[in-house]
Amino acid sequence: MSAMKTPQCYENKHRKASCPICQEPYNELAQSLPGRRARNSTLICRITNRRMTEPMMLPNGQVYDAPGLERMAMRNDGKITCPMTGDVCSMADLQKVFIL
């Protein structure tokens, strides 16, 4: 609930029907919880040094942006080497990451 709570949830003119925290009884339950902290956070890929637009997770749990991984795979006969651990995998081994 804290991840969805914003100060606007408690202002009648800003409440949204699609927001569960803006609706009773959740509005009252969430009142004592802290609000979300990161308002404009971004993830930076260690391969491209750019903001991630398509985060992908390697089997070892490390996350990188898909364009950087695709370039690495094209240069290395379809193999991806994790910059942090040296583990080797392929594009088929990756999982898409969804960040809320």
C-alpha positions in Angstrom: 0.0 0.0 0.0 2.9 2.4 0.7 4.2 2.0 -2.8 0.9 3.5 -4.2 0.2 6.1 -1.5 0.8 9.8 -2.6 -0.2 13.0 -0.8 -2.9 13.5 -3.5 -4.8 10.4 -2.2 -6.0 12.7 0.7 -7.1 15.7 -1.4 -10.6 15.3 -2.6 -10.0 17.2 -5.9 -7.1 14.8 -6.8 -8.6 11.5 -5.9 -8.9 9.0 -8.7 -11.4 6.2 -9.0 -8.7 3.9 -10.4 -6.4 4.3 -7.4 -7.2 1.8 -4.6 -5.6 4.0 -1.9 -7.9 6.9 -2.8 -10.9 4.7 -2.1 -12.5 3.7 1.3 -11.6 1.7 3.3 -8.0 1.6 2.0 -7.6 5.3 2.3 -8.2 5.2 6.0 -5.9 2.1 6.4 -3.1 3.7 4.5 -3.2 7.0 6.3 -0.6 5.9 9.0 1.7 4.2 6.5 4.7 6.1 5.0 4.3 7.3 1.4 6.5 6.2 -1.5 10.0 7.7 -1.4 11.3 7.4 -4.9 9.4 9.8 -7.1 11.6 9.9 -10.2 14.1 7.1 -9.8 15.8 5.6 -12.8 18.0 2.5 -13.4 21.2 2.9 -15.2 22.6 0.0 -17.2 26.3 -0.9 -16.4 26.8 -2.0 -20.0 25.5 1.1 -21.9 25.7 3.7 -19.0 22.2 4.8 -20.1 18.8 4.7 -18.5 17.3 1.3 -18.8 14.2 1.1 -21.1 14.0 -2.7 -21.3 15.5 -4.2 -18.1 16.4 -7.9 -18.5 17.6 -10.3 -15.8 20.4 -12.8 -16.3 20.2 -16.2 -14.6 22.6 -14.9 -11.9 20.1 -12.1 -10.9 22.1 -9.2 -12.5 19.9 -6.7 -14.5 21.0 -4.9 -17.7 19.2 -3.2 -20.5 18.2 -5.3 -23.5 19.8 -3.2 -26.2 23.2 -3.5 -24.5 22.8 -7.3 -24.0 21.7 -7.7 -27.7 24.8 -5.8 -28.9 27.0 -8.0 -26.7 25.3 -11.2 -28.0 25.8 -10.1 -31.6 29.5 -9.5 -31.1 30.1 -12.8 -29.2 28.3 -15.5 -31.3 25.1 -15.2 -29.3 26.8 -15.3 -25.9 26.4 -12.8 -23.1 29.1 -12.4 -20.4 27.9 -10.8 -17.2 30.3 -7.8 -16.5 29.9 -8.3 -12.7 30.4 -12.1 -12.4 31.8 -13.3 -15.7 28.9 -15.9 -16.0 28.0 -16.7 -19.6 24.5 -17.2 -20.9 22.4 -16.6 -24.0 19.4 -14.3 -24.8 17.1 -17.2 -24.4 18.2 -17.5 -20.7 17.1 -13.9 -19.9 13.9 -12.8 -18.2 12.1 -9.5 -18.6 12.0 -7.4 -15.5 8.9 -5.4 -14.7 9.4 -2.5 -12.3 6.4 -0.9 -10.5 
